[in-house]
Amino acid sequence: MPEIARLDRDRRRVAAVAVAMLIGLGEPRPASSLEQPDSPRPARQARPIAPELAAALAAYRTYAVAQADAFVRETARFVTAIQAGQLAEARRLYAPARAPYERIEPVAALFPELIKRIDVRSDEFELRERDPAFVGFHRLEMALFTHGTTEGLGEVAERLAAETVTLRDRVAALAIPPAKAVGAASALIEGIAAIKISGEEERYSRTDLWDFQANIEGSKVVFTLLRPLLADRDFVARVERSYKRVEDLLARYRGADGGFQSYDNLTARDRNALKGPITLLAEDLSTLRGRLGLD
Amino acid sequence: MRFSSPVSTRRRFLGGLGAAALLGPARAEDATPTPATEGTLVAQPFYGPHQAGIVTPQPAAALYVAFDVLAERRGELPHLFRTLTERLAFLTRGGAVPDLHPQLPPRNSGILGPTVLPDNLTATVSVGASLFDYRFGLARARPRHLGPMERFSNDALDPAECHGDLLIQLCSNTAETNIHALRDVLKATPGLLAPRWKIEGFLPPHVVKTMGADTVRNMLGFKDGTANLDVRDSRLMDRYVWVGPGQDEPAWTAGGSY
């Protein structure tokens, strides 16, 4: 398909989604930062945003809300398995429950106090795993994968399910600041490059590759929505090549059931092979805001 | 411990400064080092018949960083080495940090402020035996005596801190200058280099003034290097330090060192 026709098609698709959003859902209400102490102040954009960019951002917001919904659903299934004492099922549902959250992690990170109850790791606490504030997914992960039990997890699991509903409500009410939405593309990759590539995220279940896959999917959604607005085709081609290299490498670690192998199976050579395109992606995507004229 | 009279110390320091500052910044206000700028304006030449940092007087701060080369094809290597050359030449010369468009992420880490001062920095690049393996088809270009580092008795080796495809030795007056240089190199080579391990070292700051005239007491209480060859004797250097013609080495290694 010729370049110009594809650009037009993409623009029309984005505009159509945006129009559908505006008709169906109405304008999003800005977060009322006075009532909710940990919701962010809406960013003040100095100049009005071009309509095509606004349309892309609106489409991203739709996606983020949909992922927050999926997060509630998948976590509920996970929690049900725990409360029914089904250890194997709970283990199987752990990583898929996290995937929607991992796709929109930078948006969720706008609510740090909430994330502290959903996704906190034991490192943050002086008492480490024994700290009573160590709750959420990783607390359950430790019990399921290291201790091999669902005993005594009822309350932690129930609270986690409730927090995902709160997160969904917050995301649905939020006008995502444009710079944050655009920045999500690089933030997701930077998270892998700076932190997760060490394997410290899913230290009990070793399901880090699931998280990487979700991070990359989420990053690619942002980039794909913005692609029609990017004039530099070499840049676009380079970014897409980097995405493909990472995806192809991860695909080699898929298991027969469609899931991923343990992070421990990732050879040092493959980890190095990941570092290259991940770092290049992070560097390239960090220029997105500047390329789109956002502060 | 040798005590030099203030006059002869100053003569040696200026002597060093004279030789080293040939390619240093030539701005009028820098001509006379003040106590505030002393040392930071000293620039070691990057280009020359040999790499700097080998017979250069010992520094007050050193950083050794080994890398894995992430390039997947031989064709990417020239770009890697040209980028390293360009960045290290700038860092050892000093200069203003270019201003990018304010909406783009900064190019520079900002550790040294808006102007990078040379601060006596040398950056010495070396290649490891593993670079000449099956990946890039460079086997026939491998220096004759270059092999993987062997284990010494009493070693307790951590594999994550052994070997590497490429090593850069950064030496200067201060740790900040070395770290700034490392971050610059990393920022310039995304997808090509991944740091593997690093070791930092230090000597008392007064070695900057004596510019190698003293041997310095180390952390074991020993004066280290008293029997080193005199680096000012070029015949000795050509015999024992530099790779020369007639040593059955690939041509590209001439003027280099193990």
Boltz contact constraints between the chains, C-beta under 6 A:
constraints:
  - contact:
      token1: [A, 272]
      token2: [B, 68]
      max_distance: 6.0
  - contact:
      token1: [A, 275]
      token2: [B, 194]
      max_distance: 6.0
  - contact:
      token1: [A, 276]
      token2: [B, 70]
      max_distance: 6.0
  - contact:
      token1: [A, 276]
      token2: [B, 191]
      max_distance: 6.0
  - contact:
      token1: [A, 279]
      token2: [B, 190]
      max_distance: 6.0
  - contact:
      token1: [A, 279]
      token2: [B, 191]
      max_distance: 6.0
  - contact:
      token1: [A, 280]
      token2: [B, 190]
      max_distance: 6.0
  - contact:
      token1: [A, 280]
      token2: [B, 191]
      max_distance: 6.0
  - contact:
      token1: [A, 283]
      token2: [B, 190]
      max_distance: 6.0
  - contact:
      token1: [A, 286]
      token2: [B, 105]
      max_distance: 6.0
  - contact:
      token1: [A, 287]
      token2: [B, 104]
      max_distance: 6.0
  - contact:
      token1: [A, 290]
      token2: [B, 101]
      max_distance: 6.0
  - contact:
      token1: [A, 290]
      token2: [B, 103]
      max_distance: 6.0
  - contact:
      token1: [A, 290]
      token2: [B, 104]
      max_distance: 6.0
